[in-house]
Amino acid sequence: MNARTKEVYQTQEFARLAGVTVRALHHYDRLGLLRPKHRSRAGYRLYSAHDLARLEQIVVLKFLGMPLQQIKSLLAAETRLADALRRQKSVLLEKRIQIDRAIQAISNAQNSFEPRGAQDLQLLRTIIQEIAMQNSTDWTKKYYSPEAQAKVEDRKKLWSPELQERVSREWTQLFADIEAAIAAGENSASAKAQDLANRWRKLLEGFTGGDPEIQKGLNKMWADQANWPDPQARGFKIKPEIVDFIMKAMRAGK
């Protein structure tokens, strides 16, 4: 008899058929994800072909990275499955971009190693930052409205590892130029200061696309630096004197 034509399966048999552990089945039962409707006379769980189909959905969605509670909500409203899969696809594409950035950073570090083994510590720090970013992809979302989040996700599709590398270099150079202007006592209304402020605006617009909703969320995020996750706080925090100089230059330019 084909195992899939049976009406019901005992727990161990069902676990072997589905390729999961009995412990996993009990866990899904406790969460309300997969509760068999049938019981034996002794009270043991009996799983049906319908339960097998549901379990296959759970396994696939879990493999795609969805939390179990989200899977539970999703399966309770099966008409939203296509939308959920599209959202998860977007999340995975974002992770792929971040992984590509980390790989590019590692390649840059490898290419920078001199024959005697000296290492470019700045590139190594970049590797740490990129990997930390891919391990905490959702931390910025709380600063953006749902509308702005959707726009940010759309703009991420335009973002490549090569573009990220170029933009990172431009920010690093801009910070260095601002510090040099501060050290030289540059006036915030001077032509030099205004050029620096314009470069700052241009780099910001590369992220926001000039969209006021995205800019509003970005402003909230930077105003809350004290509560950033540790990797971002260490890797991306801008010196207060740089921010102060640029804000004065922008006000002077209005």
Contacts in CASP RR format, 6 or more apart in sequence:
PFRMAT RR
TARGET T0000
AUTHOR 0000-0000-0000
METHOD contacts of the structure
MODEL  1
MNARTKEVYQTQEFARLAGVTVRALHHYDRLGLLRPKHRSRAGYRLYSAH
DLARLEQIVVLKFLGMPLQQIKSLLAAETRLADALRRQKSVLLEKRIQID
RAIQAISNAQNSFEPRGAQDLQLLRTIIQEIAMQNSTDWTKKYYSPEAQA
KVEDRKKLWSPELQERVSREWTQLFADIEAAIAAGENSASAKAQDLANRW
RKLLEGFTGGDPEIQKGLNKMWADQANWPDPQARGFKIKPEIVDFIMKAM
RAGK
3 9 0 8 1.000
3 17 0 8 1.000
4 17 0 8 1.000
4 49 0 8 1.000
4 52 0 8 1.000
6 49 0 8 1.000
7 48 0 8 1.000
7 49 0 8 1.000
8 38 0 8 1.000
8 46 0 8 1.000
8 47 0 8 1.000
8 48 0 8 1.000
9 17 0 8 1.000
9 46 0 8 1.000
9 47 0 8 1.000
9 48 0 8 1.000
9 52 0 8 1.000
10 40 0 8 1.000
10 44 0 8 1.000
10 45 0 8 1.000
10 46 0 8 1.000
10 47 0 8 1.000
11 22 0 8 1.000
11 25 0 8 1.000
11 44 0 8 1.000
11 45 0 8 1.000
11 47 0 8 1.000
12 22 0 8 1.000
14 25 0 8 1.000
14 47 0 8 1.000
14 51 0 8 1.000
14 52 0 8 1.000
15 21 0 8 1.000
15 22 0 8 1.000
15 24 0 8 1.000
15 25 0 8 1.000
17 52 0 8 1.000
18 52 0 8 1.000
18 55 0 8 1.000
18 56 0 8 1.000
18 59 0 8 1.000
20 55 0 8 1.000
20 59 0 8 1.000
25 34 0 8 1.000
25 45 0 8 1.000
25 47 0 8 1.000
28 34 0 8 1.000
28 55 0 8 1.000
28 58 0 8 1.000
28 68 0 8 1.000
29 35 0 8 1.000
29 36 0 8 1.000
29 45 0 8 1.000
31 68 0 8 1.000
31 69 0 8 1.000
31 72 0 8 1.000
32 72 0 8 1.000
33 58 0 8 1.000
33 68 0 8 1.000
33 71 0 8 1.000
33 72 0 8 1.000
33 75 0 8 1.000
34 51 0 8 1.000
34 54 0 8 1.000
34 55 0 8 1.000
34 58 0 8 1.000
36 45 0 8 1.000
36 46 0 8 1.000
36 47 0 8 1.000
36 48 0 8 1.000
36 51 0 8 1.000
37 48 0 8 1.000
38 45 0 8 1.000
38 46 0 8 1.000
38 47 0 8 1.000
38 48 0 8 1.000
39 45 0 8 1.000
39 46 0 8 1.000
40 46 0 8 1.000
54 75 0 8 1.000
57 71 0 8 1.000
57 75 0 8 1.000
58 68 0 8 1.000
58 71 0 8 1.000
58 75 0 8 1.000
61 71 0 8 1.000
61 74 0 8 1.000
61 84 0 8 1.000
61 88 0 8 1.000
62 68 0 8 1.000
62 71 0 8 1.000
64 85 0 8 1.000
64 88 0 8 1.000
64 92 0 8 1.000
65 88 0 8 1.000
65 91 0 8 1.000
65 92 0 8 1.000
66 74 0 8 1.000
66 84 0 8 1.000
66 88 0 8 1.000
70 84 0 8 1.000
74 80 0 8 1.000
74 81 0 8 1.000
74 84 0 8 1.000
90 153 0 8 1.000
91 137 0 8 1.000
93 157 0 8 1.000
94 137 0 8 1.000
94 153 0 8 1.000
94 156 0 8 1.000
95 134 0 8 1.000
95 137 0 8 1.000
97 156 0 8 1.000
97 159 0 8 1.000
97 160 0 8 1.000
97 161 0 8 1.000
98 130 0 8 1.000
98 133 0 8 1.000
98 134 0 8 1.000
98 137 0 8 1.000
99 134 0 8 1.000
100 160 0 8 1.000
100 161 0 8 1.000
101 130 0 8 1.000
101 133 0 8 1.000
101 134 0 8 1.000
101 161 0 8 1.000
101 164 0 8 1.000
101 165 0 8 1.000
102 127 0 8 1.000
102 130 0 8 1.000
102 131 0 8 1.000
102 134 0 8 1.000
103 161 0 8 1.000
104 161 0 8 1.000
104 162 0 8 1.000
104 164 0 8 1.000
104 165 0 8 1.000
105 123 0 8 1.000
105 126 0 8 1.000
105 127 0 8 1.000
105 129 0 8 1.000
105 130 0 8 1.000
106 127 0 8 1.000
108 123 0 8 1.000
108 126 0 8 1.000
108 165 0 8 1.000
109 119 0 8 1.000
109 120 0 8 1.000
109 123 0 8 1.000
109 124 0 8 1.000
109 126 0 8 1.000
109 127 0 8 1.000
112 119 0 8 1.000
112 120 0 8 1.000
112 123 0 8 1.000
113 119 0 8 1.000
113 120 0 8 1.000
125 235 0 8 1.000
126 168 0 8 1.000
128 231 0 8 1.000
129 231 0 8 1.000
129 235 0 8 1.000
129 236 0 8 1.000
132 231 0 8 1.000
132 232 0 8 1.000
133 231 0 8 1.000
133 232 0 8 1.000
135 231 0 8 1.000
136 229 0 8 1.000
136 231 0 8 1.000
136 232 0 8 1.000
139 228 0 8 1.000
139 229 0 8 1.000
139 232 0 8 1.000
140 221 0 8 1.000
141 149 0 8 1.000
143 217 0 8 1.000
143 218 0 8 1.000
143 220 0 8 1.000
143 221 0 8 1.000
143 224 0 8 1.000
144 152 0 8 1.000
144 213 0 8 1.000
144 214 0 8 1.000
144 217 0 8 1.000
144 220 0 8 1.000
145 213 0 8 1.000
145 216 0 8 1.000
145 217 0 8 1.000
147 213 0 8 1.000
148 211 0 8 1.000
148 213 0 8 1.000
148 214 0 8 1.000
148 216 0 8 1.000
148 217 0 8 1.000
151 211 0 8 1.000
151 213 0 8 1.000
151 214 0 8 1.000
152 214 0 8 1.000
155 207 0 8 1.000
155 209 0 8 1.000
155 214 0 8 1.000
167 203 0 8 1.000
167 206 0 8 1.000
170 199 0 8 1.000
170 203 0 8 1.000
171 203 0 8 1.000
174 196 0 8 1.000
174 199 0 8 1.000
174 200 0 8 1.000
174 203 0 8 1.000
175 238 0 8 1.000
175 239 0 8 1.000
175 242 0 8 1.000
177 196 0 8 1.000
177 199 0 8 1.000
178 196 0 8 1.000
178 242 0 8 1.000
178 245 0 8 1.000
178 246 0 8 1.000
179 239 0 8 1.000
179 241 0 8 1.000
179 242 0 8 1.000
181 192 0 8 1.000
181 193 0 8 1.000
181 196 0 8 1.000
181 245 0 8 1.000
182 241 0 8 1.000
182 242 0 8 1.000
182 245 0 8 1.000
186 192 0 8 1.000
186 193 0 8 1.000
187 193 0 8 1.000
188 245 0 8 1.000
188 248 0 8 1.000
188 249 0 8 1.000
188 251 0 8 1.000
188 252 0 8 1.000
189 249 0 8 1.000
189 252 0 8 1.000
189 253 0 8 1.000
193 245 0 8 1.000
193 248 0 8 1.000
193 249 0 8 1.000
193 252 0 8 1.000
194 249 0 8 1.000
194 252 0 8 1.000
194 253 0 8 1.000
196 245 0 8 1.000
196 246 0 8 1.000
196 249 0 8 1.000
197 246 0 8 1.000
197 249 0 8 1.000
197 250 0 8 1.000
197 253 0 8 1.000
200 246 0 8 1.000
200 250 0 8 1.000
201 250 0 8 1.000
204 215 0 8 1.000
204 218 0 8 1.000
207 214 0 8 1.000
207 218 0 8 1.000
208 214 0 8 1.000
208 215 0 8 1.000
208 218 0 8 1.000
225 233 0 8 1.000
225 237 0 8 1.000
228 236 0 8 1.000
228 237 0 8 1.000
END
